[in-house]
């Protein structure tokens, strides 16, 4: 398969992003040149190409170019030859060790630390460059950018935090590349995004920007884009970019929660505990993540628990506007919060609010495999009314003696555990032989993870969806 590298444009003066640009050409088989954006001191970074060439070989995971020792120290000879005896001072002192050259990963993180306090400004500039230079790409984004605005830029920066962990980075970017197919992203779109990324960083990180930093980011984005392109290309051979799904049932157990059941227009393989992205006909190109509320069913139907939240475009549409017969779109399944059926460990499942949906799916999955593994579920809500699916969970408990369900409320009536899920978990146990599964609001997950680690459960046995994805699921 031919590998597609991203190309860059000469950005000229980044203070005028709308200025005319000259397209730089790249030849197949040659290393990609770095863009010549201004450095912090106002100098052009023509030397960046040489630095980039040294760092491209290993991409993001490569080491610094060999022989890069920084600028020559004043008064030192430029060759490796020793100084003549007559030129040496009477008292010789050992020369200080040369300053360590920062790695590409360190340069990336220095840039991110510099732009963090002005992230909103950098993000706005990034999209301004992208849409001014490539107006045709605007159609790939929703009409209103207030909720979508940060997602692409944040995803690129999030990848940099895993620069020294190629396994995690590849997993994250593979999922991202597959998921971007539903937006209509094509390989030829990646150069424009890379150009805007470099331009925004060069403009807003003057303290850390320079030829070596630019080369590090060029190498980083080259690696990012290639992994995503390869993942999308491979996925295209086996699955559509999205599925059409007809709403066949819409039930509201409370005034702000709906259980939406849909029938996809084709086979939709997924695992219990995973999630997908949904798009409604009322808000085109706005996608939000929701977990599957059951294990795979023989009839092929899929169910989701959706809570309407203030200013939530997708959630309000699914709860208050969707009706039987409406057609929505599904992205590909994602998520690793799945059961390891080769293990005999018990399952400690913590579900808050509509986070009970994937927990219910996990219980059904264990039951289908027929193994008697202890499963303890803590089902939490702020008030008693928030336990909208407690009857379903209690019926499952009656059918399966290995299952225990404990309702928890933050401040509830006598007879229910109170004080929140983390406190309730501490009162029971021990949990050392359990794998933990968490689903619910981001705050609940953070507190619960701290609690589980504090009582001795290792982090590799604590599974939950990405916090970034969970934030997206709240709208």
C-alpha positions in Angstrom: 0.0 0.0 0.0 1.4 3.4 -0.9 2.0 5.6 2.1 0.8 9.1 2.0 2.8 11.8 3.7 1.5 15.2 4.5 2.8 18.2 2.7 3.1 21.8 4.0 3.0 25.3 2.6 5.3 28.2 3.3 3.3 30.2 5.8 5.2 33.5 5.4 4.2 35.9 8.1 1.9 34.1 10.5 0.4 37.4 11.6 -1.4 37.4 8.2 -2.6 33.9 7.8 -4.7 34.9 4.8 -1.5 35.9 2.8 -0.8 34.1 -0.4 1.1 30.9 0.0 3.3 28.8 -2.3 2.6 25.2 -2.3 5.7 23.1 -1.5 6.1 20.0 -3.5 7.2 16.7 -2.1 8.7 13.9 -4.2 7.9 10.3 -3.5 10.7 8.5 -1.7 12.3 11.7 -0.3 11.9 12.8 3.4 9.3 15.5 3.9 10.7 19.0 4.3 9.7 21.0 7.3 7.7 24.2 6.8 9.5 27.5 7.0 7.5 29.2 9.6 9.1 32.1 11.6 11.0 31.2 14.7 10.6 33.0 18.0 13.3 35.5 17.1 11.6 36.4 13.8 14.1 34.4 11.7 13.0 32.0 9.0 13.6 28.4 9.9 15.2 27.3 6.7 17.6 25.2 8.8 14.7 23.2 10.0 14.7 21.0 7.0 18.1 19.6 8.0 16.9 19.0 11.6 13.7 17.4 10.3 15.6 15.0 8.1 17.5 13.8 11.1 14.3 13.2 13.1 12.1 11.8 10.4 13.7 8.4 10.3 12.1 7.3 13.6 9.1 9.6 13.3 7.7 10.5 16.6 9.5 7.6 18.3 12.9 8.4 16.8 15.9 9.7 18.8 17.6 13.1 18.2 19.9 13.3 15.2 23.3 11.9 15.9 26.0 14.5 16.2 23.6 17.3 17.3 25.4 19.0 20.1 24.0 22.5 19.9 25.9 25.7 19.0 29.7 25.9 19.2 30.9 27.3 22.5 32.8 30.6 22.1 36.5 30.2 22.3 36.4 26.5 21.6 38.1 25.1 18.4 35.6 24.0 15.7 37.4 20.7 15.1 38.0 17.7 17.3 41.8 18.4 17.3 43.5 19.2 20.6 44.6 22.8 21.4 48.4 23.3 21.0 50.3 23.3 24.2 51.5 26.9 23.7 47.9 28.1 23.5 46.8 26.4 26.7 46.5 28.4 29.9 49.0 27.7 32.7 46.4 26.0 34.8 44.2 23.6 32.9 40.6 23.0 34.0 38.3 20.4 32.7 35.8 21.8 30.2 32.2 21.7 31.4 30.0 19.0 29.8 27.9 20.2 26.9 24.3 20.9 27.6 22.0 18.0 27.0 20.0 18.3 23.7 16.3 18.0 24.5 14.5 15.0 22.8 11.8 15.5 20.3 9.2 14.4 22.9 10.5 17.0 25.3 10.2 19.7 22.7 6.6 18.7 22.0 5.7 18.9 25.6 7.4 22.2 26.1 5.3 23.6 23.3 2.1 22.2 24.8 3.0 23.7 28.2 3.4 27.1 26.6 0.1 27.1 24.8 -1.9 25.5 27.6 -2.9 28.9 29.2 -4.1 30.2 25.8 -5.6 27.1 24.4 -8.8 28.8 23.3 -6.9 31.4 21.3 -4.6 28.8 19.7 -7.6 26.6 18.8 -9.4 29.6 17.2 -6.3 30.5 15.2 -5.9 26.9 14.1 -9.4 26.8 12.6 -9.0 30.3 11.1 -6.0 29.1 9.2 -7.7 25.9 8.1 -10.8 27.4 6.8 -9.2 30.5 5.2 -6.7 28.5 3.3 -9.0 25.5 2.6 -12.6 26.8 2.6 -13.9 23.5 1.1 -13.1 21.7 4.4 -15.6 23.8 6.2 -18.4 21.5 5.0 -16.9 18.6 7.0 -17.7 20.3 10.2 -21.1 21.2 11.8 -22.7 24.5 11.1 -22.2 25.7 14.7 -18.7 25.1 15.9 -19.1 25.9 19.6 -19.1 22.2 20.7 -17.1 20.7 17.8 -14.4 23.5 17.8 -12.0 21.9 20.3 -12.2 18.3 19.3 -9.8 17.9 16.4 -7.2 20.2 17.8 -7.4 18.6 21.2 -7.1 15.2 19.6 -3.8 16.2 18.0 -2.4 17.5 21.2 -3.6 14.5 23.2 -1.6 12.3 21.0 1.5 14.1 22.0 1.1 13.1 25.6 1.7 9.5 24.5 4.7 10.3 22.4 7.0 8.0 24.4 4.4 5.1 24.4 4.1 3.9 20.8 1.6 1.1 21.8 -0.8 3.5 23.4 -0.3 6.1 20.7 -1.0 3.6 17.9 -4.1 2.3 19.6 -5.5 5.8 20.1 -4.7 7.0 16.6 -6.0 3.8 15.0 -9.4 4.4 16.7 -9.3 8.0 15.7 -8.5 7.3 12.1 -11.3 4.8 11.8 -13.7 7.1 13.5 -12.9 10.0 11.2 -14.3 8.1 8.3 -17.8 9.0 9.4 -16.9 12.7 8.9 -15.9 12.2 5.3 -12.2 12.6 6.0 -10.0 11.6 3.1 -6.1 11.2 2.9 -5.8 14.5 0.9 -7.3 16.4 3.9 -4.4 15.7 6.2 -1.8 18.1 4.7 -4.2 21.0 5.2 -4.7 20.1 8.9 -0.9 19.7 9.4 -0.3 23.0 7.8 -2.8 24.7 10.1 -1.4 22.9 13.2 2.2 24.1 12.5 1.0 27.6 11.8 -1.0 27.9 15.0 1.8 26.6 17.2 4.5 28.7 15.5 2.4 31.8 16.1 1.5 31.2 19.7 4.6 29.4 21.2 7.4 32.0 20.6 9.3 31.0 23.7 9.8 27.4 22.7 9.5 27.5 18.9 12.5 27.2 16.6 13.9 24.9 13.9 14.3 21.9 16.2 10.9 22.3 17.7 9.3 22.7 14.3 11.1 19.6 13.1 9.8 17.7 16.1 6.2 18.7 15.3 6.6 18.0 11.6 7.8 14.5 12.5 5.0 14.1 15.0 2.3 15.0 12.7 3.8 12.9 9.9 3.5 9.9 12.3 0.0 10.8 13.5 -1.4 11.3 10.0 0.1 8.1 8.6 -1.2 5.9 11.4 -4.7 7.4 10.9 -4.6 7.1 7.1 -3.5 3.5 7.3 -6.2 2.7 9.9 -8.9 4.3 7.8 -7.7 2.5 4.6 -7.7 -0.9 6.3 -11.1 -0.3 7.9 -12.6 0.7 4.5 -12.0 -2.9 3.3 -14.2 -4.4 6.0 -16.8 -1.9 7.2 -18.8 1.1 6.0 -18.0 4.5 7.4 -21.4 4.6 9.1 -24.7 2.7 9.3 -28.2 3.9 8.9 -30.5 2.8 11.8 -34.2 3.1 12.1 -35.8 3.9 15.5 -38.1 1.0 16.4 -38.8 1.8 20.0 -38.6 5.0 22.1 -39.4 4.6 25.9 -39.0 7.4 28.5 -38.7 5.9 32.0 -38.3 9.5 33.3 -39.0 12.9 31.9 -35.4 13.4 30.8 -34.2 9.9 30.0 -35.1 7.8 27.0 -34.3 4.2 26.1 -33.9 4.3 22.3 -33.8 1.1 20.3 -32.8 1.0 16.7 -32.4 -1.5 13.8 -29.2 -1.0 11.7 -29.5 -1.4 7.9 -26.8 -4.1 8.0 -24.8 -6.3 10.3 -23.3 -4.3 13.2 -20.7 -6.3 15.1 -19.8 -5.0 18.6 -18.9 -6.2 22.1 -20.7 -5.7 25.4 -19.2 -2.7 27.1 -18.4 -0.8 24.0 -19.9 2.5 22.7 -20.5 4.2 19.4 -21.2 7.7 18.0 -24.7 8.8 17.0 -25.8 11.5 14.6 -29.4 12.7 14.3 -31.1 14.2 11.2 -31.8 17.4 13.2 -28.1 18.3 13.7 -26.0 17.1 10.7 -22.3 16.4 11.3 -22.8 16.6 15.1 -21.9 13.2 16.7 -22.0 12.1 20.3 -21.0 8.9 22.1 -23.4 6.5 23.7 -22.8 3.0 25.2 -24.7 0.0 24.0 -27.3 -0.9 26.7 -27.2 -4.7 26.0 -25.0 -7.5 24.8 -25.3 -8.4 21.1 -28.8 -9.7 20.4 -30.0 -12.4 18.0 -32.5 -9.9 16.4 -29.7 -7.4 15.7 -31.4 -4.5 17.6 -29.3 -2.0 19.5 -30.4 0.0 22.6 -29.1 3.2 24.1 -29.9 5.1 27.3 -29.9 8.8 26.6 -30.3 11.6 29.2 -31.2 15.1 28.0 -28.9 17.7 29.3 -29.0 21.6 29.1 -27.8 22.8 25.7 -27.3 19.1 24.6 -28.0 19.1 20.9 -27.9 15.4 20.3 -29.2 14.3 23.7 -32.3 16.6 23.6 -33.0 15.5 20.0 -32.9 11.8 20.9 -35.0 12.3 24.0 -37.6 14.8 23.0 -37.8 14.7 19.2 -36.9 11.2 18.1 -39.9 8.9 17.3 -40.4 5.4 15.9 -39.6 5.5 12.2 -36.9 8.2 12.4 -33.5 7.3 11.0 -30.3 8.1 12.7 -26.7 7.3 11.8 -24.2 5.1 13.7 -20.5 5.3 13.7 -18.2 2.3 14.2 -18.1 0.6 17.7 -15.2 1.6 19.9 -14.0 1.1 23.5 -12.1 -1.5 25.4 -14.3 -1.8 28.5 -15.0 -5.4 27.6 -15.0 -8.7 29.7 -11.9 -10.9 29.6 -13.6 -14.3 29.5 -10.4 -16.2 29.9 -10.1 -14.9 33.5 -11.7 -16.1 36.7 -11.6 -12.8 38.4 -14.8 -11.3 39.7 -16.3 -8.2 38.2 -16.8 -5.0 40.2 -19.1 -2.8 38.2 -19.8 0.8 39.1 -22.5 2.6 37.0 -23.7 6.1 37.6 -26.9 7.5 36.0 -27.2 6.4 32.4 -23.7 4.7 32.9 -25.7 1.7 34.0 -26.3 0.9 30.3 -22.9 -0.7 29.5 -22.9 -2.3 33.0 -26.2 -4.0 32.2 -24.6 -5.2 28.9 -21.6 -6.6 30.7 -23.9 -8.6 33.1 -25.8 -10.0 30.1 -22.4 -10.9 28.4 -21.3 -12.9 31.5 -24.6 -14.7 31.7 -24.4 -15.7 28.0 -21.0 -17.2 28.5 -22.4 -19.4 31.3 -19.5 -19.1 33.7 -20.3 -18.5 37.4 -18.2 -15.5 38.1 -19.0 -13.1 40.9 -20.4 -9.8 39.6 -21.0 -7.0 42.1 -22.8 -3.9 40.7 -23.1 -0.6 42.5 -25.8 1.5 40.7 -25.5 5.1 41.7 -27.6 8.3 41.3 -27.9 11.7 43.0 -31.5 10.9 44.1 -33.7 7.8 44.3 -35.5 8.9 41.1 -32.2 8.7 39.2 -32.2 4.9 39.6 -34.6 4.6 36.6 -33.4 1.1 35.6 -33.2 -0.5 39.0 -36.1 -2.9 38.4 -34.3 -4.4 35.4 -31.1 -4.8 37.4 -33.0 -6.4 40.3 -34.6 -8.9 37.9 -31.2 -9.9 36.6 -30.1 -10.4 40.2 -33.0 -12.8 40.8 -32.1 -14.8 37.7 -28.4 -15.1 38.4 -27.2 -16.1 41.9 -23.7 -14.9 41.1 -24.9 -11.3 40.7 -25.3 -8.7 43.4 -26.8 -5.3 42.8 -26.6 -2.5 45.3 -28.4 0.8 44.6 -26.5 3.9 45.9 -27.7 7.5 46.2 -25.8 10.6 47.2 -28.5 11.6 49.7 -31.3 9.1 49.9 -33.9 7.5 52.1 -33.3 4.9 54.7 -32.7 1.4 53.2 -30.4 2.6 50.4 -26.7 3.1 50.5 -25.9 6.8 50.6 -22.8 9.0 50.3 -21.9 8.1 46.7 -20.4 5.1 44.9 -16.8 5.6 46.1 -17.9 5.5 49.8 -20.2 2.5 49.3 -17.4 0.5 47.6 -15.1 1.1 50.6 -17.8 -0.5 52.9 -17.8 -3.8 51.1 -15.1 -6.0 49.7 -12.3 -7.0 49.7 -11.9 -6.4 45.9 -8.4 -7.7 45.4 -9.5 -10.5 43.1 -11.8 -8.4 41.0 -11.5 -6.5 37.8 -13.2 -3.1 38.0 -15.5 -1.6 35.3 -16.7 2.0 35.6 -19.2 4.0 33.6 -20.9 7.3 34.3 -20.2 11.0 34.6 -16.5 12.0 34.4 -16.4 13.2 38.0 -17.7 10.0 39.3 -15.2 8.0 37.3 -12.3 10.1 38.6 -13.3 9.8 42.2 -14.0 6.0 41.8 -10.6 5.4 40.2 -8.9 7.2 43.1 -10.8 5.0 45.6 -10.1 1.7 43.8 -6.4 2.5 43.6 -6.4 3.5 47.2 -7.8 0.1 48.3 -5.3 -1.8 46.3 -6.7 -2.6 42.9 -3.9 -2.1 40.3 -4.7 0.4 37.5 -4.4 -2.3 34.8 -7.4 -4.0 36.2 -9.5 -0.8 36.2 -11.4 -0.3 32.9 -13.5 2.7 31.8 -14.1 4.8 28.7 -11.7 7.7 27.9 -12.6 10.8 29.9 -12.4 12.8 26.7 -15.0 10.6 25.1 -17.2 10.8 28.2 -17.3 14.5 28.0 -18.5 14.2 24.4 -21.3 11.9 25.6 -22.8 14.5 27.8 -24.2 16.6 25.0 
